Amino acid sequence: MKIFHGSLEQITEPHYGFGSPKTDYGLGFYCTENIELAKEWGCSEEKNGFANEYEFDTSGLKILNLNQNYNILNWLAILLENRTFEIRQDISKEGKEYILTNFLIDYKSYDVIKGYRADDSYFSFANAFLENTISLQKLNAAMKLGLLGEQIVLKSEKSFNQIHYLQSHISNKDIYFPQKIERDSKARKDFFNLKTKNDIKDKETIFLIDIIRQEVTLNDARLQRTLSM
């Protein structure tokens, strides 16, 4: 498969073990199959960047696809373990512990992870749910707003041995930085419209506090029904 890594630099040889562990899925090499998204992620407001293109052989690799056979709470649990959330309320602290205990999966045993990219917009959606201000249904719907992208993350040394650099495409800041801002702004606007729709009286609506009080777990029938709506 062809994958792209957005960066301010040309990266001809990705190195296992480099980077920050305080990212969505922990230490890894973050890519996308979408060259346009890579170009948006690669540049800054002041500087052009690159969409570095690679050929990636996935044969023999153990791949975790969070958008298949898993739900949004599994994604959130991994995010909670790796990213820094500002815990301002007791419900948020208790909710974080509950989600980590009941929905965290063994993602560290995989070579590759595919899932949502928690940029500023997505991170704010997750934070709103953790503060009990939006329902689980709205969080699930919000993740599809703005088409902010799915990422492919190389996690293991084995996966790094199966990636081969092809070329680097210029990301023009005058084109792609405004596109990034526009995409993010649309997601935030759509989220605001979604958030203002009152669903508190809906008996099927689940908030974080309901998940804790009712001791909802991964295979709970109500949870499965809610997320399939």
C-alpha positions, -999 to +999 in steps of 0.1 A: +000+000+000+010+036-005+011+058+027+022+094+033+037+112+062+032+150+065+062+168+078+082+200+076+112+178+066+119+152+040+121+119+058+138+093+036+143+067+064+119+066+092+136+054+124+119+031+150+119+046+185+120+083+175+093+108+182+071+118+211+052+092+232+025+118+240+006+112+208-027+096+200-015+060+201+019+064+217+053+064+201+051+056+164+053+068+128+020+085+119+009+083+083-022+085+061-033+070+028-046+104+017-019+126+001-040+157+005-043+152+042-006+146+045+001+179+028-022+197+052-005+180+082+030+187+067+031+225+063+028+253+089+015+288+085+051+301+080+068+272+061+062+248+033+063+212+041+063+177+025+040+147+020+066+120+022+055+090+002+063+054+011+055+019-001+044-002+029+043-040+028+018-051+054+022-088+049+028-107+081+020-076+103-006-076+131-029-047+123-054-031+147-082-013+129-101+007+155-129+015+130-137-022+127-150-044+155-143-017+181-162+013+193-155+049+201-148+042+237-120+019+228-105+047+208-110+071+237-094+048+262-062+046+241-063+084+238-067+088+275-036+066+281-014+086+258-026+122+254-027+148+282-063+157+292-070+186+315-091+170+342-111+198+358-141+179+373-146+149+395-168+133+369-139+136+344-114+119+367-138+091+376-148+087+340-112+085+328-104+057+353-136+039+344-130+040+306-094+029+310-104+000+332-133-012+310-125-002+274-087-002+270-076-029+246-042-045+242-031-021+214+006-023+223+008-058+210+001-047+174+025-037+147+002-012+131-028+008+143-055+024+121-079+049+136-091+085+139-066+113+142-072+133+173-061+168+161-074+198+180-110+194+168-113+157+176-095+162+209-120+189+219-149+165+211-134+138+234-129+164+261-165+175+259-176+139+264-152+134+293-167+166+310-202+150+306-214+179+283-222+157+252-236+123+249-219+092+236-241+094+205-229+129+198-193+119+203-197+091+179-213+113+153-188+141+159-159+119+149-171+119+113-174+157+111-151+176+087-136+144+074-105+151+095-089+119+086-079+083+095-043+077+103-021+046+100+006+043+127+036+021+125+043+009+161+067-021+160+103-024+147+090-051+124+067-026+107+095-001+102+115-028+084+087-031+058+084+006+048+103+020+017+107+056+008+096+066-027+095+104-030+085+137-013+058+160-025+059+197-017+032+210+005+027+247-004+017+265+028-003+291+009-026+263-004-026+236+023-025+255+055-057+274+047-073+241+037-063+226+070-078+256+089-110+254+068-114+217+074-109+222+112-133+252+112-160+232+095-157+203+119-160+228+149-190+245+133-208+212+126-200+201+162-215+233+176-247+226+157-247+190+168-240+200+204-269+225+206-295+198+197-310+188+230-311+150+234-312+148+272-349+136+272-341+108+248-342+076+268-316+060+246-291+088+252-260+078+272-238+103+289-205+095+307-223+096+341-247+069+329-219+047+318-204+049+352-236+046+372-250+017+352-216+000+350-217-002+312-191-025+298-178-034+263-204-060+254-234-042+270-264-045+247-275-009+253-241+003+243-240-017+211-275-005+202-267+031+208-235+031+187-253+014+158-280+040+156 
